[in-house]
Amino acid sequence: MSERLNRTSICTVIFINIVDYVQATVDDQIALKERFNALINEAVKDVAQNDRIILDTGDGAALALLGAPEEALFVALDIRERVMASLPSFAVRIGINLGPVRVVNDLNGMLNVVGDGINAAQRVMSFAQPNLILVSRSYYEIASRLSSEIAAMFAYYGVKTDKYVREHEIYIVLDGQSEAPAVPAETALWGSRTTALALCRKYWIPASAGLMLLAIVWGVWISLAAQESTAGDVFAEIRKERGTGADKPAKTASSDEAAAVKKTRAKETKTVSHRVRHESDRSSLCSDAQRMLKQC
């Protein structure tokens, strides 16, 4: 076990809670824990000592099993059967999780485990009714693929949220004493909120991006069409003004009138030139937008 010290390992954690333990008197608690600890030691006697760490949690126990994942399932079933047979007036809640833990030394120099693996096991256990065994999805994904017999021992229990607003997909262990619960229609359809969000990211976000791109293309096309129409009107107005200026008689006009007409034409030409330049700049901006859109 020393080679695992201060190193992170993936292991199976069984978290066990004695129901209503805190309501018993101190003398009853001491007697109960002595019998309970004896049952735990008897249940894990076939597990190699280097592959297990047993922790006293006060109102129960936590077992970190570093060996085969299926060992945890059989140990949990054995513990529950022993408690129901030897302590019929008490019940236990059991949660199993597969996750990362780190083996450390506690204040007394004894081996201990810390990490999300044991924390999640405690959360899974908290959702269990008396004498039920619940497992996390991480444990189910591994154990259910070991054999068809083991896979048949699980049923989907639903998505539960703990006090830290963390969601857990839970499975119940069926062994003739537990019945498969009815799963709400919404949960059966979507699986969990996380799954629903994943579906939204997969389908809705790309669709939204496509619609936005289509809207940009449509807007640029409308703008270009409007610019072409405006440019045509400007050139038509220029031709009209030039034609009007050519039709004005200059033969009977005096020199002052001719100068006034020339000045007026210069102003009109300058105004039209500004309008043409402005429309050309707008058309250039639209061309830039088209090039950027093609690059996208």
C-alpha positions in Angstrom: 0.0 0.0 0.0 3.0 2.3 0.6 3.5 2.6 -3.2 0.1 4.2 -3.5 0.7 6.8 -0.8 0.1 10.5 -2.0 -0.8 9.2 -5.4 -4.1 9.5 -7.2 -5.8 6.3 -8.0 -9.1 5.3 -9.6 -10.9 3.0 -7.2 -14.4 1.9 -6.1 -15.8 3.5 -3.0 -18.6 2.0 -0.9 -20.2 4.5 1.4 -22.5 3.0 4.1 -24.8 4.9 6.5 -26.7 3.4 9.5 -30.2 4.8 9.4 -31.3 6.7 12.5 -28.0 5.9 14.2 -27.8 9.4 15.8 -31.2 8.9 17.5 -29.9 6.0 19.6 -28.4 6.5 23.0 -24.7 6.6 23.5 -24.6 3.2 25.0 -26.7 1.8 22.1 -24.5 3.6 19.6 -21.3 2.0 21.0 -22.8 -1.5 21.0 -24.2 -1.0 17.5 -20.9 0.1 16.1 -19.1 -2.8 17.6 -21.4 -5.2 15.9 -21.5 -3.2 12.7 -17.7 -3.1 12.5 -17.5 -6.8 13.0 -19.9 -7.3 10.1 -17.8 -5.0 7.9 -14.6 -6.9 8.6 -16.3 -10.2 7.9 -17.7 -9.0 4.6 -14.2 -7.8 3.3 -12.2 -10.7 4.6 -11.8 -12.1 1.0 -10.5 -8.8 -0.3 -6.7 -8.5 -0.2 -5.5 -6.2 2.6 -3.4 -4.1 0.2 -6.5 -3.6 -2.0 -8.8 -2.1 0.7 -8.9 0.8 3.1 -11.7 1.0 5.7 -12.7 4.3 7.2 -14.9 4.9 10.2 -17.4 7.7 9.4 -19.1 7.8 12.8 -22.6 6.7 11.7 -21.3 4.1 9.2 -18.2 3.3 7.2 -16.5 4.0 3.8 -14.6 1.3 2.0 -12.1 2.1 -0.8 -11.5 -1.0 -2.9 -8.5 -0.7 -5.2 -9.1 -4.1 -6.9 -11.6 -5.4 -9.4 -14.7 -3.1 -9.6 -17.2 -6.0 -9.3 -15.8 -6.8 -5.8 -17.6 -3.6 -4.5 -21.0 -4.8 -5.7 -20.7 -8.2 -4.0 -19.3 -6.7 -0.8 -22.1 -4.2 -0.6 -24.7 -6.9 -1.1 -23.0 -9.0 1.6 -23.0 -6.1 4.1 -26.6 -5.4 3.6 -27.6 -9.1 4.0 -25.5 -9.3 7.2 -27.0 -6.2 8.7 -30.6 -7.3 7.9 -29.9 -10.7 9.5 -27.9 -9.6 12.5 -29.4 -6.1 13.2 -33.1 -6.4 12.1 -34.1 -3.3 14.0 -31.7 -1.2 11.9 -31.2 -0.5 8.2 -28.4 0.8 6.1 -28.1 3.1 3.0 -25.4 2.2 0.6 -23.9 4.2 -2.3 -21.2 3.0 -4.7 -19.0 5.2 -6.9 -16.0 4.8 -9.2 -13.7 7.8 -9.2 -10.4 9.4 -8.3 -9.0 9.3 -4.7 -5.7 10.0 -3.1 -4.2 7.8 -0.4 -2.8 9.9 2.4 -1.9 9.5 6.1 -4.3 11.1 8.6 -3.3 12.8 11.9 -2.8 9.5 13.6 -0.6 8.2 10.8 -3.3 5.8 9.6 -4.1 5.4 5.9 -7.0 7.6 4.6 -8.5 8.5 1.2 -9.6 11.9 0.0 -11.0 13.1 -3.3 -14.0 13.3 -5.5 -14.3 9.5 -5.6 -15.3 9.3 -1.9 -17.3 12.5 -1.9 -19.5 11.4 -4.8 -20.0 8.0 -3.1 -21.4 9.8 -0.1 -23.7 11.9 -2.3 -25.0 8.8 -4.1 -25.7 7.1 -0.7 -27.7 10.1 0.5 -30.3 9.5 -2.2 -30.9 5.9 -1.1 -33.9 4.7 0.9 -33.3 2.3 3.8 -31.7 -1.0 2.7 -31.3 0.2 -0.9 -28.0 0.1 -2.8 -27.5 2.9 -5.4 -24.5 3.3 -7.7 -23.2 6.2 -9.8 -23.2 6.3 -13.6 -19.4 6.0 -13.6 -19.6 2.7 -11.7 -22.5 1.4 -13.7 -20.7 2.1 -17.0 -17.9 -0.2 -15.9 -19.7 -2.9 -14.0 -22.5 -3.4 -16.5 -20.0 -4.3 -19.2 -18.3 -7.0 -17.2 -21.0 -9.6 -17.8 -24.7 -9.8 -18.8 -25.5 -11.2 -15.4 -24.1 -8.1 -13.7 -25.7 -5.7 -16.2 -29.1 -7.3 -15.4 -28.7 -6.3 -11.7 -29.0 -2.6 -12.4 -32.0 -0.4 -13.3 -32.0 3.4 -14.0 -33.1 5.3 -10.9 -33.1 8.9 -12.3 -31.2 12.1 -12.1 -30.7 13.5 -8.6 -29.3 16.9 -7.4 -27.4 17.1 -4.2 -27.2 20.1 -1.8 -24.3 21.5 -3.8 -26.4 21.6 -7.0 -24.5 18.8 -8.6 -26.4 16.3 -10.7 -25.9 12.6 -10.3 -27.3 9.9 -12.7 -28.2 7.1 -10.4 -28.8 3.3 -10.9 -30.4 1.0 -8.3 -29.1 -2.5 -7.6 -31.8 -5.1 -8.1 -31.5 -8.4 -6.3 -35.1 -9.6 -5.6 -35.4 -7.2 -2.7 -35.5 -3.9 -4.7 -38.0 -3.0 -7.4 -37.1 -0.9 -10.4 -38.6 2.6 -9.9 -40.8 4.4 -12.4 -38.7 6.9 -14.3 -40.4 10.2 -15.0 -41.2 10.7 -18.7 -39.1 13.8 -19.0 -36.1 12.1 -17.4 -36.5 9.1 -19.6 -36.6 11.2 -22.7 -33.8 13.6 -22.0 -31.7 11.6 -19.6 -30.5 14.7 -17.6 -30.2 18.4 -17.9 -26.6 17.9 -19.0 -27.7 15.7 -21.8 -30.3 18.2 -22.9 -27.7 20.9 -23.0 -25.4 18.7 -25.0 -28.2 18.2 -27.6 -28.8 21.9 -27.8 -25.1 22.6 -28.4 -25.0 19.9 -31.1 -28.1 21.0 -33.1 -29.4 24.4 -32.0 -26.2 26.4 -32.0 -25.1 25.4 -35.5 -28.6 26.0 -36.8 -28.6 29.5 -35.2 -25.2 30.2 -36.8 -26.5 29.2 -40.2 -29.6 31.4 -39.8 -27.4 34.4 -38.8 -25.1 33.9 -41.8 -28.2 33.7 -44.1 -29.5 36.9 -42.6 -26.2 38.7 -43.2 -26.1 37.5 -46.9 -29.7 38.6 -47.4 -28.9 42.0 -45.8 -25.9 42.6 -48.0 -27.8 41.6 -51.1 -30.6 44.0 -50.3 -28.1 46.8 -49.7 -26.3 46.1 -53.0 -29.6 46.2 -54.8 -30.5 49.5 -53.2 -27.1 51.0 -54.1 -27.5 50.0 -57.7 -30.9 51.5 -57.9 -29.7 54.8 -56.3 -26.6 54.9 -58.6 -28.9 54.6 -61.6 -31.1 57.4 -60.4 -28.1 59.6 -59.9 -26.7 59.1 -63.4 -30.2 59.6 -64.8 -30.4 62.9 -63.0 -26.9 63.9 -64.2 -27.9 63.2 -67.8 -31.2 65.2 -67.3 -29.4 68.2 -65.8 -26.8 68.1 -68.6 -29.5 67.9 -71.2 -31.4 70.8 -69.6 -28.3 72.9 -69.5 -27.6 72.3 -73.2 -31.2 73.4 -74.2 -30.9 76.8 -72.5 -30.5 79.5 -75.2 -27.4 81.6 -74.9 -27.8 83.7 -78.1 -30.2 86.3 -76.5 -28.6 86.3 -73.1 -26.4 89.2 -72.0 -22.8 88.7 -70.8 -24.0 88.9 -67.1 -26.7 86.4 -67.7 -24.2 84.0 -69.4 -21.8 84.3 -66.4 -24.7 83.6 -64.0 -25.7 80.5 -66.0 -22.1 79.3 -66.1 -21.8 79.7 -62.3 -25.0 77.9 -61.7 -23.9 75.0 -63.9 -20.6 74.8 -62.0 -22.4 74.5 -58.7 -24.7 71.9 -60.0 -21.8 69.9 -61.5 -20.0 70.0 -58.1 -23.1 68.9 -56.2 -23.6 66.0 -58.6 -19.9 65.1 -58.3 -20.2 64.9 -54.5 -23.3 62.7 -54.7 -21.6 60.3 -57.2 -18.5 60.1 -55.0 -20.7 59.3 -51.9 -22.5 56.6 -53.8 -19.2 55.2 -54.9 -17.9 55.0 -51.3 -21.0 53.2 -50.2 -20.7 50.7 -53.1 -17.0 50.1 -52.1 -18.1 49.3 -48.5 -20.7 46.8 -49.8 -17.9 45.2 -52.0 -15.8 44.8 -48.9 -18.6 43.2 -47.1 -19.1 40.7 -50.0 -15.4 39.8 -49.9 -15.5 39.3 -46.1 -18.6 37.1 -46.5 -16.9 35.0 -49.2 -13.8 34.5 -46.9 -16.1 33.3 -44.1 
